């Protein structure tokens, strides 16, 4: 049995204003264990350590609760872990810290429905980052519908209007979406056939695994074009094969090298024209497909890697460490800050997926 605990602001109840005596027996003025409503029942409410997460918004201090031998105890709500007694002792006060909240979450036995409520109650105590931590740890494709529905219902229209609440709501909506890349949950690649052409348009965020996927393809059947090898000067100098050919072609054709962000349509069409006589399936590996202006230019099959953004970011950092020799902490930190932009960039890819999904071909 998990130990009994209670949360308050100091020693005063924020429900009825009762001021508790520390380390002494507190006796309720009103006690009717047969009543159905809390106000009629009276007594003192408290919870168990494994479910107190749901009640951390009730104060800044957590106490151990000791039940005197002659006290009467009633379990009021098993799902939320609510108990009432006519006599209790509160002892061992501790100010609630973020580390303590994380520890209580790890000990929790709350249902998905109640966890959804906790996401909101934690926001009420300015613990938005812990709500995100719980989503990352707890929410998945199997339970997101239950959690999102309860979070929405519990928050109500008024609370959903607040910026922090809306942020959590949007994170849950992305997980639930059959299309969107999400922050914390991996999804299978999004694939849609656009035309019968032997072309795979391969895209996703840095670290999503698109280049790894391309590397697994049978070289006798596929030819992989990596736009980074073509347009990055450092990588172009080291590349070979089709990417070297295309890099030379673009540099010969244009006085100023086209930019993948601004000139994607031109680049894409030039690649297709150059490769039109190749009898293998052409795989175009590029993170900037979302920059296309005329989506109807796309041929073949669209394949979008939907690895979660947290994983993408972690892979980028690990790749930097593994590929850059003798890097300094300053260089690493600078790169980390730069790659944090991925937490914004992926929104553009989600918008692109929605456009692709609406195409009728």
C-alpha positions in Angstrom: 0.0 0.0 0.0 1.4 3.4 -1.0 1.7 5.8 1.9 -0.8 8.5 2.6 0.0 12.1 1.7 -1.7 15.5 1.5 -0.9 18.7 -0.4 -1.5 22.2 1.0 -0.2 25.7 0.9 1.6 25.8 4.2 -0.7 24.3 6.9 -3.9 25.8 5.7 -6.5 23.9 3.6 -7.3 25.8 0.4 -10.7 24.0 0.3 -12.2 25.0 3.7 -9.6 27.1 5.2 -8.9 24.7 8.1 -5.5 25.3 9.7 -3.8 22.0 10.6 -1.7 21.3 13.6 1.7 19.8 12.6 2.6 16.4 14.2 -0.6 16.4 16.3 -4.0 14.7 15.9 -6.4 16.9 13.9 -10.1 16.1 14.6 -12.8 17.0 12.1 -15.6 19.2 13.4 -18.0 17.5 11.0 -18.1 13.8 10.1 -20.8 11.8 8.3 -19.2 8.8 6.6 -22.6 7.8 5.1 -23.0 11.1 3.1 -22.4 11.1 -0.6 -21.2 14.7 -1.0 -17.9 15.8 0.3 -19.4 18.9 2.1 -21.9 16.7 3.9 -19.3 14.0 4.7 -16.9 16.5 6.3 -13.6 15.1 7.7 -10.2 15.5 6.1 -9.3 14.4 2.6 -5.9 13.0 1.5 -4.4 10.7 -1.1 -1.8 8.0 -1.7 1.6 8.7 -3.0 1.0 6.8 -6.2 -2.0 9.0 -7.1 -1.2 12.4 -5.5 0.1 13.7 -8.8 -3.5 14.5 -9.6 -3.7 16.8 -6.6 -0.4 18.7 -6.7 -2.2 21.9 -7.8 -3.7 22.1 -4.3 -0.6 23.6 -2.8 3.1 24.1 -2.6 3.9 21.6 0.3 3.4 17.9 0.6 2.9 16.2 3.9 2.9 12.6 5.1 -0.5 11.6 6.6 -0.6 9.3 9.6 -4.0 7.8 10.5 -4.6 7.5 14.3 -5.6 4.0 15.4 -9.1 5.1 16.4 -9.8 7.1 13.2 -12.5 6.1 10.6 -11.2 6.0 7.0 -13.3 5.9 3.8 -12.1 5.5 0.2 -14.0 8.1 -1.7 -12.6 7.7 -5.2 -10.3 4.9 -6.1 -9.4 6.1 -9.6 -8.2 9.5 -8.3 -6.9 8.1 -5.0 -9.1 10.2 -2.6 -9.6 9.1 1.0 -11.4 10.8 3.9 -11.0 10.4 7.7 -12.3 12.0 10.8 -8.8 12.2 12.3 -5.4 12.6 10.7 -1.9 13.7 11.6 0.1 15.7 9.1 3.9 15.4 9.4 7.2 15.7 7.5 6.4 18.8 5.3 8.4 19.2 2.1 8.3 22.0 -0.5 7.2 20.5 -3.8 10.0 20.8 -6.4 10.1 19.8 -10.1 12.3 16.8 -9.3 9.8 15.7 -6.7 7.0 16.0 -9.2 8.9 13.8 -11.7 9.5 11.2 -8.9 5.8 11.2 -8.0 4.9 10.7 -11.7 7.3 7.7 -11.9 5.5 6.2 -8.9 2.0 6.9 -10.2 -0.5 4.3 -11.0 -3.1 6.7 -12.5 -5.2 5.7 -15.5 -4.7 7.5 -18.9 -7.9 9.5 -18.2 -6.5 10.9 -15.0 -3.1 11.5 -16.4 -4.8 13.7 -19.0 -6.2 15.7 -16.2 -2.8 15.9 -14.6 -1.4 17.5 -17.8 -3.7 20.4 -17.1 -3.4 20.6 -13.3 0.4 20.8 -13.6 0.1 23.7 -16.0 -1.9 25.5 -13.3 1.2 25.3 -11.1 3.5 26.5 -13.9 4.9 23.1 -14.7 4.4 23.1 -18.5 7.7 21.3 -19.1 6.7 18.5 -16.8 3.4 18.1 -18.7 5.5 17.7 -21.9 7.8 15.2 -20.1 4.7 13.1 -19.2 3.4 13.3 -22.8 6.8 12.1 -24.1 6.9 9.3 -21.6 3.2 8.2 -21.5 1.3 9.1 -24.7 1.4 6.9 -27.7 -0.7 6.1 -30.8 -2.8 3.6 -28.8 -3.9 5.9 -26.0 -3.8 9.4 -27.5 -7.5 9.4 -28.3 -8.5 8.8 -24.7 -6.0 11.3 -23.3 -6.8 14.1 -25.8 -10.6 13.7 -25.3 -10.3 13.9 -21.5 -7.8 16.7 -21.6 -10.2 18.7 -23.9 -13.2 18.0 -21.8 -11.5 18.7 -18.5 -9.9 21.9 -19.8 -13.1 23.3 -21.3 -13.3 26.1 -23.8 -12.1 28.8 -21.3 -8.9 26.9 -20.3 -8.1 25.9 -23.9 -7.8 29.6 -24.8 -4.7 30.0 -22.6 -1.4 29.8 -24.5 0.2 27.0 -22.4 -3.0 24.9 -22.5 -3.3 25.3 -26.2 0.4 24.2 -26.6 -0.3 20.9 -24.9 -3.5 20.5 -26.8 -1.7 21.0 -30.1 1.1 18.5 -29.1 -1.6 15.9 -28.5 -3.4 16.7 -31.7 -0.2 16.1 -33.7 0.2 12.7 -32.1 -3.4 11.9 -32.9 -3.3 13.1 -36.5 -3.0 10.4 -39.2 -0.7 12.8 -41.1 1.4 15.0 -38.9 4.9 14.5 -37.7 4.8 14.9 -33.9 7.3 16.0 -31.3 7.5 12.8 -29.3 5.9 9.9 -31.1 7.4 8.1 -34.1 5.1 7.2 -37.0 5.4 5.1 -40.1 6.5 6.9 -43.2 3.8 8.7 -45.1 3.6 7.3 -48.7 1.5 8.4 -51.6 1.6 7.4 -55.2 1.3 10.5 -57.4 2.1 9.1 -60.9 3.4 5.9 -62.4 6.9 7.3 -62.9 9.8 5.4 -61.4 10.7 8.2 -58.9 10.7 8.2 -55.1 10.6 11.7 -53.6 12.2 11.1 -50.2 12.0 13.8 -47.6 11.9 14.4 -43.8 13.7 16.4 -41.2 17.4 16.0 -40.5 17.9 12.9 -38.5 14.6 11.3 -39.6 16.3 8.4 -41.3 15.7 9.2 -45.0 19.4 8.9 -46.0 19.7 5.6 -44.1 16.6 4.3 -45.9 18.2 5.3 -49.2 21.4 3.5 -48.3 19.5 0.2 -47.9 18.1 0.2 -51.5 19.4 -2.2 -54.1 21.9 -0.3 -56.2 21.1 -2.4 -59.2 17.5 -1.1 -59.1 17.8 2.3 -57.6 19.9 5.4 -58.1 20.0 7.8 -55.2 20.3 11.6 -55.7 21.3 13.5 -52.5 20.7 17.2 -52.9 23.1 18.0 -50.1 25.9 16.4 -52.1 25.0 18.5 -55.0 24.5 21.9 -53.5 26.8 21.9 -50.4 30.2 23.0 -51.6 32.0 20.9 -49.0 30.1 17.7 -49.8 30.2 18.4 -53.6 33.9 18.3 -53.5 33.9 14.9 -51.9 31.0 13.2 -53.8 31.0 11.2 -57.0 28.7 9.4 -59.5 25.3 10.9 -60.3 25.6 13.6 -57.6 28.9 14.8 -59.0 27.4 14.9 -62.5 24.4 16.9 -61.3 26.6 19.2 -59.3 28.7 20.0 -62.4 25.6 20.4 -64.5 24.0 23.0 -62.2 27.3 24.9 -61.9 27.7 25.0 -65.6 24.1 25.9 -66.3 23.6 28.7 -63.8 25.9 31.7 -63.0 24.4 31.7 -59.5 23.7 28.3 -58.1 20.0 27.8 -57.4 18.9 27.7 -53.8 16.9 24.7 -52.5 14.7 26.9 -50.4 13.8 29.5 -53.1 14.4 27.6 -56.4 13.2 24.1 -55.5 10.9 23.9 -58.5 13.7 24.7 -61.0 16.1 22.3 -59.3 13.5 19.4 -59.2 12.6 19.8 -62.9 16.3 20.0 -63.9 17.0 16.8 -62.0 14.2 15.0 -63.7 15.2 16.2 -67.1 18.8 15.1 -66.6 17.8 11.6 -65.3 15.0 11.0 -67.8 16.9 8.3 -69.7 18.1 6.4 -66.6 16.4 3.0 -66.5 16.5 2.6 -62.6 14.1 4.0 -60.1 15.3 7.5 -59.2 15.4 8.4 -55.5 15.6 12.1 -54.7 16.7 12.5 -51.1 16.0 16.1 -50.0 14.8 17.8 -46.9 13.4 20.8 -48.8 10.5 19.2 -50.7 8.2 21.4 -48.6 9.6 24.4 -50.4 8.0 23.5 -53.7 5.8 26.2 -55.1 3.9 24.1 -57.7 3.1 20.8 -56.1 1.8 19.4 -59.4 5.4 19.2 -60.7 6.0 16.1 -58.4 6.2 12.8 -60.2 6.3 9.2 -58.9 5.8 8.4 -55.3 6.1 10.7 -52.3 7.7 9.2 -49.2 7.9 11.4 -46.0 9.8 10.1 -43.0 7.8 10.8 -39.8 10.3 10.1 -37.1 9.5 12.3 -34.1 11.3 15.6 -33.7 12.9 14.7 -30.4 14.6 11.6 -32.0 15.6 13.7 -35.1 17.3 16.3 -32.8 19.1 13.6 -30.8 20.4 11.9 -33.9 21.6 15.2 -35.3 23.6 15.8 -32.2 25.1 12.3 -32.1 26.0 12.5 -35.8 27.8 15.8 -35.2 29.8 14.1 -32.4 30.6 11.1 -34.5 31.6 12.9 -37.7 33.4 16.0 -36.4 36.8 15.2 -34.9 38.2 17.1 -31.9 35.1 19.4 -31.6 35.0 21.8 -28.7 32.2 22.2 -26.2 31.6 25.6 -27.6 31.2 24.2 -31.1 28.9 21.5 -29.8 26.7 23.9 -27.9 26.6 26.2 -30.9 25.5 23.4 -33.1 22.8 22.3 -30.6 21.3 25.8 -30.5 21.3 25.9 -34.3 19.6 22.5 -34.6 16.9 23.5 -32.1 15.3 25.2 -35.1 14.1 21.8 -36.1 11.3 22.2 -33.5 9.9 24.9 -35.7 10.9 23.7 -39.2 8.9 20.5 -38.9 5.6 22.5 -39.0 6.4 23.3 -42.7 6.7 19.6 -43.4 3.3 18.9 -41.8 1.7 21.6 -44.0 3.4 19.9 -47.0 2.0 16.5 -46.0 -1.5 17.9 -45.8 -1.1 19.4 -49.3 0.2 16.1 -50.7 -2.7 14.2 -49.0 -5.3 16.4 -50.7 -3.8 15.7 -54.2 -6.1 13.7 -56.4 -4.1 11.7 -58.9 
